[in-house]
Amino acid sequence: MSDISPIEMPAKSPAKEYLTRGTASYRRASLALFLSGFSTFSLLYCVQPLLPIFADEFSVSPAESSLALSLSTGFLAVAIICAAAVSEGLGRRSLMSISLVGAALLTIATAFAPSWHLLLVIRALEGLVLGGVPAVAMAYLAEEIDPRGLGATMGLYVGGTAFGGMSGRVLTGIFAEYLTWRPALLLVGAIGLAAAIGFIALLPPSRNFDRRSGFDPKFHLRAWLGHVRNPALPFIFAIAFFAMGSFVTIYNYAGFLLVAAPYDLTQTELGLIFAVYLFGIGASSIGGMLGDRFGHFAVLLTGIAITAAGSALTLSASLPIIIFGIIVLTSGFFMSHSIASGLVGKLARGTKGHASSLYMLGYYVGSSVMGSAGGWFFAIEGWSAVVSFTLGMLTLAFAAACAAGIFSRRKL
């Protein structure tokens, strides 16, 4: 069977050759993008279970300790905009490869940081380097995968991000208890480097990407403005901001809640709670397939509602119910993120890399700004205030999804 399937295009347009299910190239691309998601998110979020440790060791507040993550996601958000422009000339595959290797090496460097401020500088640089992966990966999928199976493939990529987010958190938590946090970060960095090498070896070259020589700021500005003027896309970007902001807020401060009385969890026990990311892997793939079959916006709204339900469940004083709430929240979030990220490629009119970069900008600005802001609520009113904060954001995400559905009817 051929690895590619010619799709007829309008007159005077060259036929595009998409990767289709059941072919060797499709399987290689799927595995490579899974590895890219795994490496990116394991490296990005490996510090999250260490936030209580950082607070103690460096004598900083919970909100300040969250900067070890928020600075990475904040700088990543800025880098994504630049990465979309750079990839137009450098190429999707080359930029992602450089980013994955660089981020793994910076994680290894973090393990040797002698001071809190230098650790933050390294983490900020890591965010800048990682910007070459998320938006470009989504653009690669939108350009190279048969549109009829894009939802399922995007779900697999998001599943890789979920697996990476889980692995980075779980492994770091376990390693930190038995080896201290520095060897933990060293080992996670080495694993990320191995995944980056696998990505480079597996990913097929782009077939439908048109390289642009030089750098034309006006072209990129027009591309971004064009997507902002799309009636539906700004609402999808808002969903990324609010949904990711609520998700990261819960994960940032759940550790502070659960290592304190009356739960008194160890670092290993706290790390193992992040194994609930496995439910995100399944939910992202299932969400993509359900969206292809039953309608993207119906599944998107369902995912946001499930996320809110999970957040509310963590208000319980019972540890099993809190963990169940995190499972529900994780499943709902990855279902909605899988659908929303796939909708960007479907709704964008050309320059899909630029559209993806705006989605990821909202995604990571939400993570950075709202993730740190949640620490203020935690310091003032405790966990109930954190949950109220997240439910407010999810209400706004739900409203944005409704608006996006209305404005996109003619497009989809």
Disulfide bonds with the S-S distance in Angstrom:
none
